[in-house]
């Protein structure tokens, strides 16, 4: 295996979010209503994980399709300003977009345009050299990367994925769940099937997941590791500042978890790092407008450990 020069390669998941702030996640009566100023943000899940990992000091590369359009140019300008190692491949279908409604409590609902055709794939001659230089690959579930897994497995490079609001059945998501070593997802759509779905990821004989983490917002997260029968629950970290927007909190959790994991820390420490990172993201308006740095992460982890220590009031 070639020595890695990139700690994390993120594949897929660049786009632009348009954020609309509303009082409630419901369409009011009539045909129009006034809202606060509407803003566009360089965003989407791969963006959040890549920039989050980079902010924590991981050597990070990012690969995705972009269109020749204002959104694609905004993304490339943002990454050039950040110094993020980004490789783009031209897509004639344009740059993905989403419109996210965010209510007064910071909850969001996203309308994702999913403009890439189902059979669009990133070229192997572009991503294979990047994989061979990477220590870890994070796979967004956008479909453009789904053919990469056989080469990932042959190369021995471990991978992770975020299934987002998977219902436990959709075969598109299952492909990523069974082929990744670390699996993240949202608990929101699972309801009373949460434990069943986590067991299905970790204990499926076709799969390779070492652990699966279901992120559950203010309720913390639920984790099942290979070789274990019981799903463990971990409480959420306190935000430390008012919650104004949950956009990007899941991506921040993944970034914090991966940073701890790639530095050899145990499961409990990885979850705590992810929880502190996710809570931090909820304190900034917009999508991926602020990323926790390593000093702030360490301070947040220390504060949580002090708060939850035995005998602490």
Backbone bond lengths (Angstrom), bond angles and torsions (degrees), N, CA, C in turn:
res aa  C-N    CA-C-N  psi(-1)  N-CA   C-N-CA  omega(-1)  CA-C   N-CA-C  phi
1 X - - - 1.454 - - 1.529 109.08 -
2 X 1.342 117.28 133.94 1.458 121.89 -179.96 1.520 110.00 -67.46
3 X 1.337 119.21 135.10 1.471 120.70 177.02 1.527 110.32 -56.68
4 X 1.327 116.46 136.82 1.463 119.72 -175.32 1.520 110.69 -76.56
5 X 1.324 115.58 140.90 1.455 120.60 171.18 1.523 109.89 -115.68
6 X 1.337 115.81 -3.20 1.460 122.52 174.41 1.518 107.82 -124.39
7 X 1.328 117.17 128.44 1.460 119.61 177.62 1.529 110.97 -70.54
8 X 1.320 115.84 -45.06 1.465 121.58 -176.45 1.525 109.38 -135.19
9 X 1.321 116.07 127.33 1.460 122.54 168.76 1.522 107.54 -107.65
10 X 1.322 116.88 121.14 1.466 122.26 177.11 1.517 107.68 -101.76
11 X 1.336 116.95 128.99 1.463 121.12 -176.52 1.524 109.66 -120.44
12 X 1.324 115.94 117.09 1.461 121.91 177.47 1.522 111.83 87.97
13 X 1.331 114.72 155.08 1.459 119.44 171.70 1.514 115.31 100.93
14 X 1.353 118.24 34.84 1.464 121.53 172.64 1.526 108.65 -103.47
15 X 1.309 117.01 142.55 1.454 120.07 179.58 1.512 110.84 -178.12
16 X 1.325 116.06 -170.30 1.455 122.56 -178.94 1.525 109.01 -127.12
17 X 1.333 115.67 132.21 1.463 122.07 175.61 1.524 109.64 -102.44
18 X 1.315 116.57 137.30 1.455 122.49 167.73 1.523 107.01 -105.73
19 X 1.326 116.38 118.40 1.465 121.63 -175.35 1.521 109.98 -99.48
20 X 1.328 115.49 124.93 1.467 122.68 177.20 1.523 107.42 -117.68
21 X 1.331 116.75 118.93 1.466 121.01 -178.78 1.532 109.71 -90.82
22 X 1.325 114.32 127.11 1.464 121.67 -177.33 1.519 108.77 -130.44
23 X 1.316 116.06 163.13 1.460 119.46 178.71 1.527 110.79 -72.85
24 X 1.334 115.82 -44.16 1.464 121.41 179.90 1.528 108.97 -135.78
25 X 1.338 116.20 157.07 1.465 120.64 177.99 1.522 110.30 -82.59
26 X 1.324 115.72 56.37 1.458 122.94 178.86 1.524 107.83 -142.32
27 X 1.327 115.69 147.74 1.465 119.71 176.77 1.531 108.23 -80.95
28 X 1.339 117.76 120.50 1.466 119.32 -179.53 1.524 111.61 -71.63
29 X 1.310 116.71 168.75 1.469 120.81 177.72 1.529 109.34 -69.97
30 X 1.326 115.93 161.59 1.447 121.38 -177.52 1.516 111.03 89.75
31 X 1.341 116.71 -167.43 1.460 119.49 -176.80 1.526 113.55 -118.16
32 X 1.337 117.88 2.94 1.460 119.76 175.84 1.519 109.40 -165.05
33 X 1.328 115.32 160.80 1.461 121.07 175.62 1.522 108.74 -155.58
34 X 1.304 116.61 153.89 1.457 120.80 177.89 1.519 111.49 -80.73
35 X 1.326 117.06 143.10 1.459 122.83 177.71 1.533 108.20 -136.05
36 X 1.332 117.71 163.45 1.466 119.73 173.92 1.523 110.48 -62.16
37 X 1.335 118.18 169.80 1.465 120.64 -178.47 1.525 112.61 -51.78
38 X 1.324 115.87 136.91 1.462 123.23 -179.77 1.527 108.45 -93.61
39 X 1.345 116.74 131.50 1.457 120.93 -176.71 1.519 111.20 -125.63
40 X 1.328 115.10 150.17 1.466 122.55 172.60 1.525 109.13 -101.51
41 X 1.347 115.42 142.16 1.459 120.95 -179.61 1.524 109.82 -134.10
42 X 1.324 116.79 138.99 1.466 120.57 167.94 1.518 106.37 -64.86
43 X 1.327 116.93 125.84 1.454 118.53 -165.34 1.525 112.15 -157.52
44 X 1.324 114.25 -152.36 1.456 128.96 -176.87 1.535 110.87 79.69
45 X 1.311 114.37 167.18 1.466 119.12 -164.26 1.516 114.61 -65.24
46 X 1.328 118.13 -42.01 1.455 119.43 179.09 1.509 111.67 -63.95
47 X 1.330 116.16 -39.35 1.453 121.85 176.22 1.527 110.39 -57.27
48 X 1.330 116.85 -46.81 1.458 120.72 -177.87 1.510 112.84 -63.39
49 X 1.342 116.50 -43.18 1.461 119.78 -179.13 1.524 110.47 -69.95
50 X 1.334 117.18 -44.20 1.467 120.15 -177.86 1.528 111.40 -63.44
51 X 1.315 116.93 -49.19 1.462 119.09 -177.73 1.521 111.55 -72.13
52 X 1.339 116.55 -30.60 1.456 119.74 175.90 1.511 111.91 -66.76
53 X 1.328 117.21 -43.70 1.467 121.01 177.50 1.522 110.92 -64.05
54 X 1.325 116.64 -42.32 1.464 120.04 -179.94 1.525 110.86 -63.23
55 X 1.339 117.22 -40.38 1.465 120.37 179.84 1.519 111.85 -62.93
56 X 1.334 117.06 -26.43 1.462 121.35 178.78 1.525 112.62 -88.89
57 X 1.316 117.38 3.46 1.448 120.81 173.81 1.509 115.71 96.68
58 X 1.338 118.12 3.19 1.457 120.45 176.73 1.536 109.80 -76.36
59 X 1.321 116.30 140.24 1.467 120.92 174.12 1.525 106.81 -71.66
60 X 1.314 116.33 112.18 1.462 121.55 -166.92 1.521 111.20 -123.92
61 X 1.333 115.87 135.36 1.459 122.75 172.23 1.521 108.52 -122.92
62 X 1.321 116.31 153.36 1.464 122.04 -174.93 1.529 107.53 -139.63
63 X 1.337 115.64 136.58 1.460 122.20 -178.08 1.517 109.76 -134.97
64 X 1.336 116.24 133.04 1.467 118.97 175.72 1.522 110.42 -168.15
65 X 1.333 115.06 168.37 1.458 122.66 169.88 1.520 110.30 -76.74
66 X 1.326 116.32 145.35 1.463 123.22 169.29 1.516 108.65 -137.17
67 X 1.321 115.69 150.72 1.452 120.32 174.50 1.517 111.71 -90.21
68 X 1.320 116.64 162.89 1.462 122.29 173.90 1.519 107.01 -86.91
69 X 1.316 115.41 76.68 1.455 121.27 -174.21 1.532 108.58 -151.03
70 X 1.341 117.78 171.78 1.470 119.49 -178.09 1.527 113.13 -57.77
71 X 1.330 116.76 -35.34 1.454 119.08 -179.41 1.535 111.36 -66.99
72 X 1.329 116.32 -42.49 1.455 119.96 178.19 1.520 111.91 -63.07
73 X 1.325 115.77 -40.17 1.469 119.09 179.72 1.532 110.65 -68.51
74 X 1.329 117.52 -36.27 1.466 120.19 177.96 1.528 110.73 -63.34
75 X 1.334 116.36 -39.54 1.459 120.70 178.67 1.525 110.97 -64.15
76 X 1.331 116.87 -48.34 1.460 120.01 -178.16 1.528 111.23 -64.23
77 X 1.329 117.74 -36.64 1.464 120.48 177.78 1.527 110.91 -66.11
78 X 1.337 116.81 -40.47 1.469 120.41 -179.94 1.522 110.80 -64.44
79 X 1.331 117.38 -41.61 1.459 119.89 -178.38 1.526 111.63 -72.10
80 X 1.318 116.56 -34.55 1.463 119.28 175.97 1.526 110.00 -63.57
81 X 1.329 116.36 -39.85 1.463 120.77 178.33 1.524 110.77 -66.02
82 X 1.328 116.73 -39.24 1.471 122.06 178.47 1.528 112.73 -70.66
83 X 1.328 116.42 -27.21 1.459 119.90 -170.12 1.515 112.14 80.23
84 X 1.348 117.57 20.21 1.459 121.30 178.34 1.524 109.98 -74.43
85 X 1.318 117.18 134.27 1.463 123.20 177.27 1.526 108.41 -75.01
86 X 1.332 116.00 96.31 1.459 121.35 -174.49 1.519 110.25 -120.51
87 X 1.328 115.26 131.60 1.464 122.03 175.02 1.518 108.40 -116.08
88 X 1.327 116.60 125.47 1.460 119.73 179.62 1.519 110.45 -113.34
89 X 1.315 114.76 148.24 1.461 123.59 173.71 1.530 106.46 -118.94
90 X 1.324 117.31 133.84 1.461 120.52 -176.35 1.526 111.26 -67.69
91 X 1.340 115.09 133.63 1.463 121.52 172.71 1.525 109.02 -116.67
92 X 1.326 118.58 125.06 1.465 120.38 177.64 1.523 112.58 -69.93
93 X 1.343 116.07 -9.62 1.463 120.70 -177.02 1.529 112.12 -90.01
94 X 1.319 116.90 -4.17 1.459 120.19 177.98 1.517 113.10 92.59
95 X 1.318 114.77 177.87 1.464 122.88 -178.17 1.523 110.08 -91.02
96 X 1.337 118.21 130.21 1.474 120.25 179.82 1.523 112.76 -58.73
97 X 1.312 114.31 147.06 1.460 121.81 179.10 1.515 109.93 -135.01
98 X 1.323 114.98 161.88 1.456 120.96 172.97 1.516 108.64 -146.30
99 X 1.321 116.11 149.06 1.456 122.18 171.20 1.525 106.81 -112.30
100 X 1.325 116.17 119.56 1.457 121.29 -176.80 1.521 110.37 -111.22
101 X 1.315 116.84 124.15 1.460 121.74 170.72 1.519 108.15 -86.81
102 X 1.327 117.55 131.45 1.462 122.79 179.08 1.520 108.04 -124.49
103 X 1.355 116.81 122.83 1.467 119.47 -175.87 1.528 111.56 -89.67
104 X 1.309 115.51 -178.36 1.463 121.41 -173.93 1.524 112.85 -64.85
105 X 1.331 117.40 -20.36 1.471 120.68 178.75 1.525 112.45 -95.91
106 X 1.330 117.14 4.28 1.451 120.52 178.52 1.511 114.70 90.15
107 X 1.340 118.36 -1.19 1.461 120.65 177.83 1.519 109.32 -73.14
108 X 1.350 116.44 154.59 1.459 118.67 -177.64 1.524 111.58 -134.87
109 X 1.329 113.81 155.25 1.464 121.87 169.72 1.512 106.61 -133.26
110 X 1.348 116.59 129.72 1.452 121.45 -172.05 1.524 111.60 -111.61
111 X 1.336 116.42 133.38 1.455 123.48 171.16 1.529 106.49 -104.29
112 X 1.316 117.12 102.63 1.473 122.06 -174.66 1.518 108.81 -98.61
113 X 1.346 116.92 131.51 1.464 118.19 -172.20 1.530 114.38 -82.11
114 X 1.322 118.79 -18.27 1.470 121.47 173.49 1.511 113.97 45.57
115 X 1.325 118.09 48.16 1.464 121.16 -170.46 1.527 113.72 -75.50
116 X 1.332 118.66 -17.28 1.462 119.01 179.22 1.527 110.56 -69.26
117 X 1.318 119.15 131.77 1.471 120.45 175.97 1.531 110.93 -59.92
118 X 1.313 115.83 153.87 1.466 120.82 -175.60 1.522 112.45 -61.64
119 X 1.336 117.87 -26.03 1.466 120.26 -177.13 1.533 113.39 -97.51
120 X 1.341 118.31 6.69 1.463 120.38 179.34 1.524 109.79 -71.82
121 X 1.342 117.40 129.67 1.459 122.02 -178.13 1.530 110.15 -132.70
122 X 1.320 115.73 142.81 1.451 121.01 172.02 1.523 109.49 -67.52
123 X 1.340 119.16 141.58 1.467 121.44 -176.49 1.538 111.77 -67.22
124 X 1.330 114.85 135.62 1.462 120.33 -179.40 1.520 112.01 -62.19
125 X 1.337 117.65 -35.33 1.463 119.04 -177.94 1.526 112.10 -70.71
126 X 1.339 116.94 -13.11 1.458 120.88 175.34 1.528 110.23 -88.76
127 X 1.343 116.50 -49.69 1.464 117.82 -172.42 1.531 114.80 -83.33
128 X 1.335 118.78 -25.63 1.463 118.88 -176.04 1.535 112.36 -61.77
129 X 1.342 120.21 -46.78 1.471 118.69 176.86 1.530 112.48 -61.43
130 X 1.329 117.60 -31.31 1.454 120.52 178.95 1.523 110.97 -70.61
131 X 1.335 116.49 -38.99 1.468 120.95 176.41 1.526 110.45 -62.43
132 X 1.328 116.57 -42.07 1.464 120.66 -176.49 1.521 112.41 -66.93
133 X 1.334 117.30 -17.50 1.466 121.07 178.34 1.524 112.64 -100.85
134 X 1.338 117.14 0.99 1.464 120.83 -172.85 1.525 112.13 -101.21
135 X 1.326 115.19 147.35 1.454 120.23 173.73 1.511 112.19 -87.86
136 X 1.335 117.01 -23.49 1.465 122.26 -178.43 1.519 107.15 -155.57
137 X 1.330 117.11 146.08 1.466 121.64 178.51 1.523 108.85 -123.80
138 X 1.326 116.21 127.31 1.464 120.51 174.84 1.522 108.47 -103.91
139 X 1.330 116.19 124.38 1.459 122.72 -173.29 1.530 110.73 -106.39
140 X 1.339 116.65 110.63 1.459 120.05 170.92 1.525 108.67 -70.40
141 X 1.332 116.17 155.09 1.479 119.49 -172.47 1.524 112.32 -92.85
142 X 1.325 116.90 30.97 1.470 120.16 -176.36 1.525 113.50 -77.62
143 X 1.323 118.65 -8.22 1.458 121.70 176.45 1.509 114.44 94.38
144 X 1.331 118.03 -24.74 1.466 120.57 -175.43 1.528 112.29 -68.80
145 X 1.320 117.03 -12.81 1.465 122.37 -175.43 1.528 113.32 -115.68
146 X 1.316 118.61 2.89 1.460 120.35 -167.05 1.536 113.27 -65.85
147 X 1.330 117.97 -18.29 1.465 120.64 178.12 1.527 113.14 -84.83
148 X 1.316 117.89 0.05 1.460 121.23 -175.54 1.522 113.83 -79.23
149 X 1.323 117.85 -20.02 1.463 120.18 -169.23 1.533 114.86 -59.55
150 X 1.320 120.42 -42.65 1.473 117.66 179.31 1.528 113.02 -56.50
151 X 1.334 117.04 -40.65 1.467 119.46 177.80 1.520 111.71 -70.52
152 X 1.322 117.83 -35.36 1.456 120.13 175.49 1.525 110.37 -60.69
153 X 1.324 116.11 -45.92 1.460 120.19 -178.25 1.525 111.44 -65.94
154 X 1.326 116.55 -41.41 1.464 119.45 179.23 1.527 111.36 -65.14
155 X 1.318 117.04 -35.93 1.465 120.53 -176.87 1.519 112.70 -78.14
156 X 1.334 116.32 -17.98 1.457 119.97 -178.03 1.511 113.95 81.51
157 X 1.329 118.05 7.82 1.460 120.82 178.80 1.530 108.71 -79.59
158 X 1.340 118.57 122.12 1.467 120.68 -179.73 1.526 111.23 -71.46
159 X 1.328 115.68 157.77 1.459 119.92 -176.56 1.520 111.03 -138.64
160 X 1.314 113.99 162.52 1.459 121.86 174.56 1.516 108.54 -136.59
161 X 1.328 115.87 164.38 1.456 121.13 176.98 1.510 108.98 -153.00
162 X 1.327 116.53 159.06 1.462 123.10 174.53 1.521 107.05 -122.03
163 X 1.327 116.05 116.02 1.468 121.84 -176.89 1.528 112.36 -84.50
164 X 1.306 116.91 -5.81 1.472 122.97 -179.67 1.529 110.39 55.38
165 X 1.332 118.63 -128.27 1.465 119.99 -172.73 1.532 111.48 -91.84
166 X 1.322 117.53 49.18 1.461 121.86 178.13 1.522 110.45 -59.50
167 X 1.321 115.19 139.38 1.462 120.02 178.86 1.526 112.66 -88.63
168 X 1.333 117.27 -0.12 1.456 120.81 -179.22 1.511 113.45 90.91
169 X 1.339 117.99 -6.58 1.465 121.40 -175.54 1.524 114.04 -122.88
170 X 1.314 118.36 -35.34 1.463 121.90 -174.03 1.530 110.66 -53.73
171 X 1.344 118.09 120.54 1.463 120.43 -175.83 1.527 114.13 -66.16
172 X 1.329 117.67 -26.41 1.467 119.69 177.37 1.526 110.02 -59.40
173 X 1.319 117.32 -48.61 1.459 122.15 179.78 1.529 111.20 -68.54
174 X 1.321 116.30 -36.65 1.464 119.74 -177.76 1.530 111.08 -61.34
175 X 1.325 116.90 -35.65 1.468 120.47 177.60 1.528 110.54 -55.38
176 X 1.323 116.82 -44.95 1.463 121.32 179.13 1.525 110.73 -70.83
177 X 1.332 116.81 -38.88 1.471 120.67 -178.69 1.521 111.79 -61.81
178 X 1.327 117.44 -40.70 1.462 120.52 -174.65 1.527 112.55 -83.73
179 X 1.320 117.59 -15.24 1.464 119.80 -176.28 1.521 114.10 -104.97
180 X 1.336 118.11 -4.33 1.458 121.55 -177.35 1.522 110.92 -104.35
181 X 1.326 115.54 153.12 1.463 121.14 -179.59 1.525 112.46 -83.29
182 X 1.322 116.80 -35.53 1.455 122.59 176.29 1.519 107.30 -121.54
183 X 1.329 116.66 129.06 1.463 120.62 -175.54 1.526 109.41 -123.51
184 X 1.323 115.53 125.44 1.461 122.62 175.26 1.529 108.08 -113.38
185 X 1.313 115.88 149.68 1.467 120.72 175.85 1.509 109.04 -160.48
186 X 1.319 116.04 169.43 1.454 121.46 176.55 1.526 109.20 -92.85
187 X 1.319 115.46 142.22 1.466 120.23 176.81 1.523 111.68 -81.02
188 X 1.332 117.61 -9.46 1.455 121.77 -169.44 1.508 115.64 -57.23
189 X 1.334 118.28 -40.07 1.465 120.85 -175.08 1.533 113.17 -92.80
190 X 1.331 117.52 -0.73 1.465 119.65 -171.10 1.527 113.76 -92.56
191 X 1.320 117.60 -29.92 1.463 123.19 179.18 1.529 110.65 50.38
192 X 1.337 118.23 -122.36 1.468 119.78 -175.77 1.534 113.04 -81.27
193 X 1.335 117.72 4.60 1.465 121.18 178.03 1.526 112.54 -97.81
194 X 1.312 117.94 5.93 1.457 120.94 -172.32 1.528 111.72 -55.10
195 X 1.316 117.66 -53.43 1.472 119.78 -177.37 1.526 111.08 -64.74
196 X 1.313 116.79 -38.85 1.475 120.57 178.47 1.522 111.05 -60.32
197 X 1.334 116.81 -43.93 1.463 120.41 -177.94 1.522 110.59 -69.24
198 X 1.322 118.42 -42.34 1.459 120.19 178.17 1.530 111.12 -61.59
199 X 1.322 117.32 -42.47 1.474 120.02 176.42 1.522 110.55 -63.43
200 X 1.342 116.88 -36.75 1.459 120.22 179.55 1.515 112.63 -65.20
201 X 1.327 117.08 -30.63 1.461 120.83 178.20 1.525 110.66 -76.08
202 X 1.317 116.26 -49.78 1.461 121.55 -170.39 1.525 112.67 -80.03
203 X 1.322 117.32 -32.78 1.455 119.84 -172.72 1.524 114.07 -107.20
204 X 1.320 117.56 4.64 1.465 120.34 174.74 1.528 108.78 -67.81
205 X 1.325 117.74 125.14 1.467 120.82 -176.21 1.522 112.86 -65.32
206 X 1.342 117.61 -16.37 1.469 120.93 176.72 1.517 112.31 -83.00
207 X 1.345 116.64 -13.85 1.452 120.77 -172.36 1.513 113.77 -96.18
208 X 1.334 114.93 178.22 1.453 121.21 -177.85 1.526 112.02 -135.61
209 X 1.344 117.61 6.79 1.461 120.36 -175.93 1.525 111.52 -63.11
210 X 1.331 115.27 130.04 1.455 120.94 174.54 1.519 110.97 -83.99
211 X 1.313 116.15 -27.32 1.466 120.06 174.87 1.517 109.02 -160.44
212 X 1.330 114.06 157.83 1.461 121.58 176.01 1.517 107.90 -131.89
213 X 1.330 115.92 136.68 1.459 122.44 -177.86 1.520 108.87 -123.57
214 X 1.341 116.55 121.08 1.459 121.36 175.54 1.522 108.08 -100.43
215 X 1.327 116.11 111.51 1.463 121.63 -179.35 1.528 109.35 -80.56
216 X 1.344 115.91 134.51 1.459 120.52 -171.39 1.527 112.23 -130.90
217 X 1.321 116.54 35.32 1.457 121.33 175.18 1.513 113.14 57.32
218 X 1.330 115.48 -131.20 1.465 120.88 -178.13 1.524 112.43 -66.19
219 X 1.329 117.45 -13.51 1.469 121.47 176.96 1.526 112.46 -86.29
220 X 1.313 117.59 3.45 1.460 120.02 177.90 1.513 112.06 89.52
221 X 1.328 116.74 -137.22 1.460 120.64 179.22 1.519 110.16 -150.88
222 X 1.330 114.37 165.77 1.465 122.33 -178.69 1.523 106.90 -125.82
223 X 1.326 117.03 134.33 1.460 120.92 -173.01 1.524 110.63 -133.18
224 X 1.321 114.86 137.11 1.464 121.64 173.16 1.517 108.23 -129.61
225 X 1.335 116.36 127.18 1.463 122.03 179.39 1.518 110.04 -106.98
226 X 1.313 116.06 150.41 1.462 121.30 177.09 1.534 109.29 -57.79
227 X 1.320 116.58 137.67 1.450 121.75 -178.35 1.516 113.91 89.02
228 X 1.337 117.31 -3.83 1.459 121.75 178.63 1.522 109.54 -113.32
229 X 1.322 115.99 150.84 1.462 121.28 179.02 1.523 112.48 -102.07
230 X 1.327 116.82 -26.22 1.464 120.78 -174.18 1.519 111.52 -99.39
231 X 1.315 115.71 132.81 1.460 121.96 173.38 1.522 108.25 -77.34
232 X 1.324 116.65 127.60 1.456 120.93 179.77 1.524 110.68 -96.67
233 X 1.325 115.74 140.04 1.467 121.16 176.50 1.518 109.52 -104.87
234 X 1.326 116.04 137.61 1.455 122.41 176.54 1.526 108.23 -123.59
235 X 1.338 118.27 132.55 1.475 119.81 179.04 1.520 111.49 -69.85
236 X 1.321 115.47 160.35 1.465 120.91 177.91 1.525 109.97 -78.16
237 X 1.316 116.33 149.94 1.457 121.36 171.22 1.523 109.42 -73.86
238 X 1.314 115.98 152.04 1.460 119.41 175.72 1.531 109.84 -75.44
239 X 1.337 117.98 138.46 1.461 119.71 -176.74 1.526 114.38 -63.62
240 X 1.331 117.23 -33.29 1.459 119.10 -178.29 1.514 113.60 81.68
241 X 1.337 117.46 -6.33 1.461 123.49 176.68 1.520 106.67 -157.50
242 X 1.325 118.34 161.94 1.470 120.04 -176.05 1.523 112.56 -58.18
243 X 1.331 116.01 141.91 1.461 121.66 176.11 1.526 108.51 -80.56
244 X 1.341 115.98 120.25 1.464 119.59 -179.33 1.521 112.58 -119.27
245 X 1.326 117.77 -17.60 1.463 119.29 -174.42 1.522 108.80 -168.13
246 X 1.336 117.04 122.07 1.468 119.96 180.00 1.524 112.97 -91.23
247 X 1.336 117.94 1.03 1.463 120.04 175.52 1.529 109.92 -56.40
248 X 1.318 116.97 127.56 1.453 120.94 175.77 1.514 115.43 85.97
249 X 1.331 118.78 -1.71 1.468 120.16 -177.97 1.525 111.49 -65.58
250 X 1.329 117.39 -39.45 1.459 120.40 178.90 1.516 112.17 -65.29
251 X 1.327 116.89 -41.30 1.464 120.60 177.91 1.529 110.52 -64.00
252 X 1.338 116.44 -38.71 1.463 120.15 178.12 1.524 110.51 -65.25
253 X 1.336 117.29 -39.89 1.463 120.54 176.30 1.531 110.22 -58.23
254 X 1.319 116.03 -47.22 1.464 120.26 -179.36 1.528 110.61 -60.44
255 X 1.333 117.30 -43.43 1.468 120.84 -179.67 1.521 111.28 -61.37
256 X 1.333 116.26 -46.62 1.457 119.38 179.85 1.510 112.36 -64.50
257 X 1.316 116.71 -41.21 1.466 121.56 178.08 1.521 110.03 -62.11
258 X 1.336 116.75 -48.11 1.468 119.94 -178.38 1.524 111.41 -62.35
259 X 1.324 117.26 -39.76 1.464 119.42 178.99 1.523 110.46 -58.79
260 X 1.318 116.68 -46.87 1.470 119.85 179.57 1.524 110.77 -66.20
261 X 1.319 116.87 -42.83 1.463 121.51 -178.70 1.522 111.33 -62.16
262 X 1.319 117.20 -44.90 1.458 120.88 -177.66 1.529 112.05 -72.84
263 X 1.323 115.99 -13.60 1.460 120.36 173.54 1.525 111.94 -97.11
264 X 1.341 116.17 12.76 1.451 120.93 171.55 1.511 116.16 80.32
265 X 1.327 118.71 16.57 1.454 120.81 -178.81 1.528 111.18 -81.68
266 X 1.324 116.43 161.86 1.454 122.09 -178.37 1.512 112.89 -77.08
267 X 1.325 115.65 171.92 1.463 121.10 -175.06 1.522 111.59 -58.72
268 X 1.324 117.97 -45.57 1.467 120.48 -177.92 1.518 110.99 -61.65
269 X 1.333 116.88 -40.97 1.462 120.72 179.23 1.529 111.06 -68.78
270 X 1.320 117.46 -36.20 1.467 120.76 177.31 1.524 110.91 -64.49
271 X 1.332 116.26 -44.08 1.465 120.34 179.10 1.522 110.37 -62.73
272 X 1.315 117.51 -42.57 1.465 120.43 -179.60 1.528 110.76 -63.74
273 X 1.326 117.21 -43.09 1.468 120.30 177.28 1.522 110.78 -61.60
274 X 1.333 116.84 -42.10 1.458 120.16 177.77 1.517 112.03 -64.16
275 X 1.325 116.14 -42.32 1.463 120.60 -178.67 1.519 111.88 -65.32
276 X 1.321 117.28 -42.52 1.472 120.89 177.86 1.529 110.28 -64.08
277 X 1.332 117.20 -41.58 1.461 121.06 179.48 1.529 111.11 -64.98
278 X 1.321 116.70 -43.88 1.460 120.33 179.57 1.519 112.51 -64.75
279 X 1.337 116.32 -41.08 1.462 120.01 178.59 1.523 111.06 -64.04
280 X 1.330 116.29 -39.09 1.469 120.89 178.81 1.528 110.33 -59.75
281 X 1.323 117.17 -42.70 1.469 121.04 -176.76 1.519 112.22 -62.31
282 X 1.328 117.60 -27.84 1.465 120.63 -177.64 1.525 112.62 -72.09
283 X 1.318 117.40 -10.47 1.456 120.86 -177.68 1.514 114.78 -91.97
284 X 1.336 117.47 1.71 1.470 119.62 179.37 1.527 109.36 -122.21
285 X 1.332 115.58 139.29 1.460 120.98 -178.27 1.522 110.80 -76.98
286 X 1.332 116.26 146.84 1.458 120.77 179.50 1.514 111.10 88.98
287 X 1.329 114.95 177.22 1.457 120.75 -178.27 1.520 110.23 -98.03
288 X 1.335 116.44 123.64 1.468 121.62 173.54 1.526 111.84 55.09
289 X 1.328 117.23 44.97 1.464 120.87 178.72 1.521 111.72 -93.47
290 X 1.327 117.51 -14.94 1.457 120.84 -178.34 1.526 108.17 -150.25
291 X 1.323 116.04 131.93 1.464 121.27 -178.49 1.523 109.64 -120.32
292 X 1.302 116.58 135.38 1.451 120.71 -179.76 1.525 109.87 -67.53
293 X 1.336 116.42 137.21 1.457 119.83 176.90 1.527 109.69 -97.55
294 X 1.322 116.28 176.08 1.461 119.95 -172.03 1.524 111.64 -66.21
295 X 1.327 118.46 -40.44 1.466 120.18 179.00 1.527 110.85 -62.16
296 X 1.327 116.81 -43.10 1.469 120.43 179.97 1.515 111.35 -68.27
297 X 1.333 116.79 -36.56 1.453 120.00 177.00 1.529 110.37 -63.06
298 X 1.323 116.54 -47.09 1.464 119.90 179.74 1.522 111.21 -61.56
299 X 1.334 116.37 -40.77 1.465 120.21 178.99 1.525 110.73 -65.19
300 X 1.329 116.68 -41.33 1.455 120.42 178.97 1.514 112.74 -65.54
301 X 1.321 116.82 -40.93 1.459 120.99 177.25 1.524 110.33 -63.42
302 X 1.326 116.84 -44.16 1.461 120.53 179.21 1.524 111.27 -61.78
303 X 1.338 116.74 -40.31 1.463 120.63 179.51 1.522 111.10 -65.23
304 X 1.327 116.87 -40.37 1.466 120.11 178.62 1.515 111.45 -66.78
305 X 1.321 117.12 -40.38 1.469 120.13 178.71 1.531 110.57 -64.91
306 X 1.325 116.97 -39.00 1.462 120.30 178.05 1.526 110.75 -67.84
307 X 1.328 116.64 -39.33 1.464 120.22 -178.06 1.511 112.46 -67.38
308 X 1.348 116.46 -34.78 1.465 120.71 -174.58 1.532 112.57 -99.39
309 X 1.335 117.10 4.42 1.476 119.27 -179.80 1.517 110.23 -64.08
310 X 1.343 117.63 145.52 1.462 121.12 177.69 1.530 110.90 -54.63
311 X 1.329 114.70 134.15 1.456 119.67 178.88 1.505 113.92 89.13
312 X 1.349 117.08 -4.84 1.459 119.90 178.35 1.508 109.81 -80.42
313 X 1.301 116.47 131.44 1.468 120.05 -178.41 1.516 110.07 -73.18
